Amino acid sequence: MIKLHQSNRLERLLSLLCAVLDEPPADPLAPEMIVVQNPGMARWLSQQIALQTGIAANFV
């Protein structure tokens, strides 16, 4: 299922993403895909998720 959130504030989008990631998935072995615009954004997002949740793993 695709979930789309729009905002001009990255912090708001980050908190929404962390809330979505906190929900247990229907299939725990199914991969979840997060699409970002560039590798720098992926690195920032991974670091911010780790800071907010205490863990970040399997981010490519």
N, C-alpha and C positions, 0 to 999 in steps of 0.2 A: 504494500500500500504506500502511496506517495503522500507525504505530509509536506505542505508548503507554508512557510511563514515568511512574511515580508516585514521589513523594518529598515530604517536608516541608521539604527544603533546596533553595532555589533554585540554590545553587552546584553542587550535585550534578546537577540537571536541566540546568543550563547546560553542564557538562562532557560530559554524555551527548549533548546536542544538537550541540555542536561536533564530537564524534566522528562522529555521523551525517552532518553536513554535510561532513566531510572525505572521506567515501566518494564516489567518482565515481558519478554517477547513470547508470542504464541509458540514458536518453535525455537528453543534455545540454541540449536545447532545451525539455524539459518543465518547467513551473514546479513549484516545491515550495511547499507551503502549511504555514505554522506558525500555529497558532491560539493566541491569548492572550486573557485575560479583559478587558483594557481597553487603551486607547491608551498609558497610562503604562507598562504592562508591556511593550508593544511597543517603546517608546523605550528602556527600560532594557535589554531583551534585545538590541536592535540595537547599543547601545553596548558591552555586555559581549562580544558576538560579535566586534566590531571590536577590542576590547582583547586578546582571547584569540587570534584568528586573524590579526590585522593588517589585515583588510579586512572591510567590510560594505557591500554594495551591493544595490540593488533591493528594499529593504524598504519596504513601504507601510504 
